[in-house]
Amino acid sequence: MFNIYKISCGSPIDYAAEELRKYLKMMMPDEGNFEVSFNKEATDGYRLGLMADFGLDTSDAEDTELDDIIYIDTVGKCGIIAGSNPRSVLIAVYEYLRQNGCEWVMPGIDGEIIPMRDVCDVKYRYKPTMRYRGWVSEGTEFQRAMVEAIEYAPKLGLNVFMIEFKFPKSYYERYYRHDNNPTRTPEPVGEGTLLQWKRMLEAEIQKRGIQYHDMGHGFTYEPLGIPGEAGWDTEYDKKLTPEQREMIAMINGKREICYYPINTNLCMSNPKARKKVADYVVDYARHHSNVDYLHIWLADANNNHCECEECVKKLPTDYYVMMMNDIDEALTEAGLKTRIVFIAYMDSAWAPLEEKIKNPDRFILMIAPITRRYTETLPNGIDTNLAPFTRNKLQMPRTLGQFFGHLKEWEKSFGGSKISFEYHFWRAMWYDISGLKISEVMNEDVREYLRQNVNGILEDGTQRCFMPTGLCFYTFARTCYDSTLTAEEIRKHYFGLLFGDYAGEVESYLMELADAFDFEYMAGLKASDENVSRFYNPDHAASLAKVEDIAARGKEMIMKHFDSTLRPRTVAMRILLAYNELVRYFAKAMIEKANGRDAAAKDIFDEMMVEIGKYEVEIEQYYDHGLAMNAFKVIFERTKSNLPQVDYMEVDG
């Protein structure tokens, strides 16, 4: 019998002890039992606890609640596994296991690579590069995948999980309606169930001690009494009361819902509207004490701020900062320590000119560069040549350099912590069909953010971003944990884990596809005549025509390695088989698009949506069919003429 002693109490350390026991028993199935107990006086066996419990130095942590330090000092099956906070103890357990050969290449049991071997001695102390390393719910969600995502995050060293909205009804409904998959029958899910599911996810987050970030959009309409589930109701304007109408933005002389409530801003100069928000925040924070950071964002659109006589006297961000100060005062008066995240997103990228955050310790400023190009990062620089603020006639920034220029302006009114809200796993991952190019961009993005004193990234996007592989997500997580790792080092390591002796064959296959599709072309940046389409480029059709042969050879390779005694490899081959079929259809559709035959392209896309949808049930833990097809619809269905005025969805990448 071997002992695992908990030196400290708390659910994250309890869970860490159970995870250590589980994986040690898997590694050494004939070694007997590993007994878990609490004994703060223990001197033998594994001892799990806070670094403070062992008198270990944590002086390099500015804040031990926020900064993770991982400490491991073991000889054989005895020694210390500790962290600067309870969450860090769990991450330390996974790091100990990783250094003993364990790896997690995808979420769930089928993503685990656990060797059968005795443990080795480990001596390790490390403070991860970024303070905030997080994943945000998005895409088309189903509950089992969400639970597995939360379970997976700390295994890769992530320490933040965010769930958007009061409850993310739209994300769940897209999956359970089976949008974009006519081969599946819709399954109704009640709002009560969705609320319970969010609470379940919160409990899973809390069990692991991960920082919990909550909400985001919703604060421009829910405080007015417009329910969260009405956020995408295009008919809601008819239901507005006179009191609600006076508190929403006036545009072109009218106070109306801007297409739908989530896209509608407040009349920010109206003290009554700002007080409604502050009161709502206090009530929400009081009833959700498990929230570490409450995100308070403006409307999910651009060029839709109030044009009333008072609002035009200041920038929207001046009023936004005033609202943050109102919220801080209200929370302070209520004795609540809830931290707040406010956002430089769309129009609020333009920094305030007059107002300043009074209590920066409560706040984080989050840059959200949704309109950037994901085909490139930034080579060490800030673009200070910024377009001036012109109310409701703004052109959004297109490069990280421009966003960093805006962030520099924001620093004049806010001197606190800064993080980024990124979108690599929203649509960009689908326009880089191989996942290889965007993984390289991701790796450099992390280092560039660090150079700009941005100390965290929260990745918005699907929790099922593992087609064709999980390389991109693995690269994100491990680079945030250790920014000295290069994209090539991570790729070689990950492919070696997942594919073993035939890693080179898979990598060559994906590289050929990457070259044939061309990420810049797929992001709409290589049109030969934009008056026809962002994808009109007959010369590129020849490159796309190569895909049929690449896919045929790829299928031979996949079938040759289709079965493995290592479960993750078998699953990976099933994913690649569906992916191989997807790229065949996609290339055929894009050839038509490149040649300007849009109707024919749309017909092939419609067929692809059905045929690839047939694979969804088998691989849905790893592949988000609904979100993938929505990303492709931007190419095949959406045009600038059929978008609502405030819709920003047709952006590069």
Secondary structure, DSSP 8 states (H G I E B T S, - for coil): -EEEEESS-SHHHHHHHHHHHHHHHHHSTTS--EEEEE-TT--SSEEEEEGGGGT---TT-S-TTTS--EEEEEETTEEEEEESSHHHHHHHHHHHHHTTT-EESSSSGGGEE--------EEEEE--S-SEEEEE--SS--HHHHHHHHHHGGGGT--EEEEEBSS-HHHHHHHHTTTT-TTS------HHHHHHHHHHHHHHHHHHT-EEEEEETTTTTGGGT--GGGTT-TTGGGG--HHHHHTB-EETTEE---SSGGG--B-TT-HHHHHHHHHHHHHHHHH-TT-SEEEE---SSSS----STTGGGS-HHHHHHHHHHHHHHHHHHTT---EEEEEEEGGGGS--SS---S-GGGEEEEEE-TTS-TT---SS----------TT------SHHHHHHHHHHHTTT--SEEEEEEEEETTHHHHSTTSHHHHHHHHHHHHHHHHTT--EEEEEE-S-B-SS-SHHHHHHHHHHH-TTS-HHHHHHHHHHHHHGGGHHHHHHHHHHHHHHH-HHHHTT---S-TTT-TT--HHHHHHHHTHHHHHHHHHHHHHHT---SSHHHHHHHHHHHHHHHHHHHHHHHHHHHHTT-HHHHHHHHHHHHHHHHTTHHHHTTTB-HHHHHHHHHHHHT--GGGS-TT---S---
